[in-house]
């Protein structure tokens, strides 16, 4: 677990309000649209998930890729991700048990930092788009915090 400060960043994004049960299908379609639209992606893709999605079963979801000049084409458009300080842990493996890693991050936040209202961020370092082998997948989970130490 580490606390990481991220500067604001303008990215190419697809976003919508989505039912929790539909997130995986929506995510796949949004990432495919980013892939076909961008010619110059920089770094791994990511996602931003509103807390209400998990609390109420429907919420705002945004998937993104950094690139030199984010276009406006189809559902893809530029979005500025605000600067944020995150408690970050890496989930290793398939996403069936990613809630365990979320729980670990939450427990660490309660003990070591002040949680800040705001969406969680995920960074897909290696995922199903890179390899069909779930044991190779790596997802960073970032929880907004204000460090107290």
Wavefront OBJ file of the C-alpha trace (Angstrom):
o trace
v 0.000 0.000 0.000
v 1.255 3.460 -0.857
v -0.106 6.976 -0.938
v 0.374 8.558 -4.338
v -0.302 12.117 -5.483
v -1.552 12.469 -9.044
v -1.538 15.762 -10.934
v -4.563 16.750 -12.987
v -4.549 15.139 -16.412
v -6.635 15.595 -19.544
v -7.563 12.220 -21.027
v -9.725 10.758 -23.775
v -12.770 9.290 -22.042
v -16.106 7.579 -22.437
v -18.542 8.057 -19.561
v -22.131 7.341 -18.601
v -24.425 6.427 -15.728
v -24.496 2.636 -15.624
v -26.251 -0.108 -13.634
v -23.788 -2.197 -11.627
v -24.996 -5.360 -13.369
v -24.157 -3.797 -16.748
v -20.696 -2.407 -15.908
v -18.629 -5.209 -17.485
v -20.411 -5.064 -20.837
v -20.453 -1.268 -20.855
v -16.742 -1.204 -19.940
v -15.831 -3.573 -22.794
v -17.717 -1.458 -25.332
v -16.293 1.824 -24.044
v -12.719 0.501 -24.086
v -13.215 -0.857 -27.621
v -14.393 2.585 -28.721
v -11.339 4.222 -27.129
v -9.066 1.665 -28.814
v -10.500 2.310 -32.259
v -10.541 6.095 -31.824
v -7.082 6.736 -30.385
v -3.930 6.514 -32.450
v -1.527 7.691 -29.750
v -2.478 6.256 -26.318
v 0.019 6.937 -23.554
v 0.203 4.542 -20.622
v -2.360 2.049 -19.396
v -6.122 2.574 -19.478
v -8.034 3.468 -16.352
v -11.459 3.850 -14.853
v -13.173 6.203 -12.424
v -16.122 4.781 -10.471
v -18.578 6.854 -8.463
v -19.160 5.437 -4.964
v -22.929 5.484 -5.498
v -22.481 2.775 -8.159
v -21.536 0.326 -5.401
v -23.870 1.750 -2.761
v -27.062 1.966 -4.830
v -26.378 -0.234 -7.861
v -26.256 2.605 -10.409
v -23.709 5.356 -10.804
v -21.315 7.294 -12.965
v -18.521 5.372 -14.699
v -15.719 6.811 -16.804
v -13.020 4.864 -18.657
v -10.062 6.673 -20.101
v -6.723 6.657 -21.856
v -4.114 9.364 -21.744
v -3.048 10.627 -25.155
v -1.327 13.656 -26.632
v -4.494 15.259 -28.016
v -7.775 13.748 -26.769
v -10.303 13.816 -29.622
v -14.056 14.373 -29.651
v -15.452 11.542 -31.763
v -18.484 9.377 -31.055
v -18.724 8.912 -27.294
v -15.011 9.722 -26.864
v -14.265 13.200 -25.556
v -11.621 15.049 -23.525
v -12.037 15.029 -19.738
v -9.810 16.595 -17.139
v -9.212 14.247 -14.228
v -8.610 16.439 -11.179
v -5.481 16.195 -9.058
v -5.940 13.696 -6.260
v -4.105 11.897 -3.491
v -4.809 8.161 -3.497
v -4.137 5.176 -1.283
v -3.067 2.645 -3.913
v -2.868 -1.151 -3.820
v -2.401 -3.577 -6.686
v -4.887 -6.396 -7.145
v -3.217 -9.448 -8.690
v -5.304 -11.883 -10.706
v -8.857 -12.117 -11.976
v -11.558 -9.702 -10.935
v -13.842 -12.258 -9.256
v -12.262 -11.422 -5.890
v -11.252 -7.793 -6.459
v -13.618 -6.860 -3.619
v -11.084 -8.404 -1.211
v -8.428 -5.922 -2.348
v -10.955 -3.095 -2.087
v -11.613 -4.218 1.493
v -7.902 -4.198 2.281
v -7.535 -0.681 0.879
v -10.554 0.472 2.887
v -9.158 -1.015 6.108
v -5.803 0.657 5.497
v -7.514 4.006 4.881
v -9.446 3.745 8.162
v -6.198 3.106 10.063
v -3.780 5.428 8.249
v -5.545 8.285 6.480
v -8.725 10.256 6.171
v -11.012 9.118 3.404
v -12.028 11.876 1.010
v -15.340 11.980 -0.773
v -14.778 11.126 -4.383
v -14.739 8.327 -6.878
v -12.272 5.460 -6.761
v -9.827 5.086 -9.606
v -8.547 1.923 -11.217
v -5.550 1.579 -13.502
v -5.423 -1.536 -15.680
v -1.713 -2.319 -15.822
v -2.344 -5.778 -17.338
v -5.820 -7.115 -18.010
v -8.027 -9.259 -20.228
v -7.264 -6.977 -23.181
v -3.547 -7.859 -22.777
v -3.648 -11.571 -21.924
v -6.331 -14.220 -21.436
v -4.386 -15.521 -18.386
v -6.046 -13.994 -15.281
v -3.015 -14.859 -13.124
v -1.108 -12.181 -15.070
v -3.682 -9.411 -14.560
v -2.683 -6.382 -12.451
v -5.189 -3.692 -11.449
v -4.228 -0.724 -9.302
v -7.003 0.439 -6.999
v -6.805 4.062 -5.860
v -8.940 5.356 -2.985
v -9.083 9.155 -2.496
v -7.474 10.138 0.812
v -5.935 12.934 2.779
v -2.797 11.587 4.497
v -2.595 12.366 8.222
v 1.051 11.495 8.807
l 1 2 3 4 5 6 7 8 9 10 11 12 13 14 15 16 17 18 19 20 21 22 23 24 25 26 27 28 29 30 31 32 33 34 35 36 37 38 39 40 41 42 43 44 45 46 47 48 49 50 51 52 53 54 55 56 57 58 59 60 61 62 63 64 65 66 67 68 69 70 71 72 73 74 75 76 77 78 79 80 81 82 83 84 85 86 87 88 89 90 91 92 93 94 95 96 97 98 99 100 101 102 103 104 105 106 107 108 109 110 111 112 113 114 115 116 117 118 119 120 121 122 123 124 125 126 127 128 129 130 131 132 133 134 135 136 137 138 139 140 141 142 143 144 145 146 147 148 149
